[in-house]
């Protein structure tokens, strides 16, 4: 299938990506992470772009690929002197 790309779909995609980043950042903050220190990575699960190694299909992206980013995440400190609480 061929798709003619115009600026309109790319503008919508950019808007959706910003919205997703904002929503995910709010969730990460709620669970104790600093969203400013966690990279948001464009990936393709279908072809594996930016998952295990840097993709040639996304040369515009200069950040880490997924495995690099996961290895670099430092979990937040949890209070171990308080009773265990599990979200429902």
N, C-alpha and C positions, 0 to 999 in steps of 0.2 A: 504494500500500500504506500502510495506517495502522498505526502502532506505538504502543502505549500505553507511555509512559515512566513508570517507577517509579524509586524511589531506587536499587534494586539495579543495573540496568544502568548508571546514572550513576556509581555507586560503582566498578563494575568498570572503566568507561572511565577514571576518574580514576586508578585503580591501574595500568592499562596505560600511561597517559601518563607517570606517574612512573617506571615501569620502563623505558620507552623513553628517557626523558631521562637516566636513570642510565647505561644501556648506551651511548648515544651520547656522553655526557660522558666516559666512560672511553676510548672510541675517540679522541675529539678530543684528549684529554690525551696519548695514546700517540703521536700524530702531531705533537705540538708546540704545540697550541693550548691556551689557557686556557678551559676550558668555562664558567667563571663570567662571562666577557666575551662569550660568544656566546649570543644569545637563542634560545630554543626557541619556534617560531612555529606556532600552529595554522593549518593551511591546508586548503583543499579544491581539489584539482586538477581535480575534476569540474566545479565551477562557478567556479573561480578566486578563491575567497575568500582574502583576505590575501596574494595573490601579487604582483600589480602595483599594487594600490591597497588602501586600508583597506576592509574589508567591513562593510556594514550588518548582515549576518547574524551577526557576532561582536562585537557592541558591548561585550561584557564584556572583550574582550582590548584592553589599552591599549598594548601594545608596538609595535615597528616591523613593517611588512609585509615580505614576503620580499625584494623588490628593495632596499629601504632597508637591511635587515640585511646583505645580501651586499655592498653598496657600503661598509658600515662595517667589514667584517672586515679586520683587518690581518694579513697572513700572518706566521708565525713566522720569525725569522732562522735561516737555515741556514748551517752552516759551509762557506764557499766555498774554504777552504784545504785541505780534506781530499778524499780520493778520492770520486767519485760512488758512491752506494749506492742501489740500487733495490729495493724490496720485491718479493718473488715471490708 
